[in-house]
């Protein structure tokens, strides 16, 4: 949320920057939004594309080891050292069994509805197969989804290290975006912006990366840059309701209340039950001296569950 100092009174009022989830449940699935208010000023517009099965490369490694186990010579041991590091101290047969078991844990985790149970199985998978980049990737997504920012960064670091040789545009964009979210939520705003920059560098047509970068820039009071990014997000996705809200907030803080109201009107048009947009519009209308209109919006926001507007409602009603 961006703190706004009103000129009409000593009351400190906040413009509300929304946080919400976009989640792709599986490859090829359509996007669905899961809205969630975020009064704690977290950045949480993550992108979720789970890997549902190990790649062909992971399966091939197990097959290669199985064939090599018939002649466990010095060359095969050296090859295992390159692939598995410390795990290479195991015999070829043991590595095969670990690989098979790790893949089983992964497949089972991919079918679970309970995220904690899935996390437990993915962890077992990487204990058995330390280069299991697909498991690190999914652990990163589950961690950022549950606000476990420190582990999200750790898992995405490992995924990007292990999968650096692959040119997977979608997964790399997601990894940088989500790691950026985790960094922002831990207060590393500059590091977060670098990750969002990288996601945009990989794919310049991803609206959510512009949204997140713009939201962090607004947090840093760089409203001009925030407006540019949020406008780009809307250009890429004209129905991006949350971007309209954040753009309105940034414009209001930048001194363009009329432009802000226009964006907030659009957000409400797209989602008539969007509490944050009503709250922000009410705050701006109050600053413009339109107390009656402001009170209507603020009461609507309150009814929709935005408790942060209580102070300004009481202020208006006392006048």
Buried (B, 14 or more C-beta within 10 A) or exposed (E): BBEBEBEEEEEEBBBBBBBBBBBBEEEEEEEEEEBEBBBEBBBBBBBBBBBBEBBEEBBEBBEBBBEBBEEBEEEBBEBBEEBBEEBBEBBBEEBBBBBBBBBBBBBBBBEBEEBEEBBBBBBBBBBBBBBBBBBBBBBBBBBBBEEBBEBBBBBBBBBBEBBEEEEBEBBBBBBBBBBBBBBBBBEBBEBBBBBBBBBBEBBEEBBBBBBBBBBBBBBEEBBEBBBBBBBBBBEBBEEBBBBBBBBBBBBBBBEBBEBBBBBBBBBBEBBEEBBBBBBBBBBBBBBBEBBEBBBBBBBBBBEBEBEBBEEBBEBBEEE
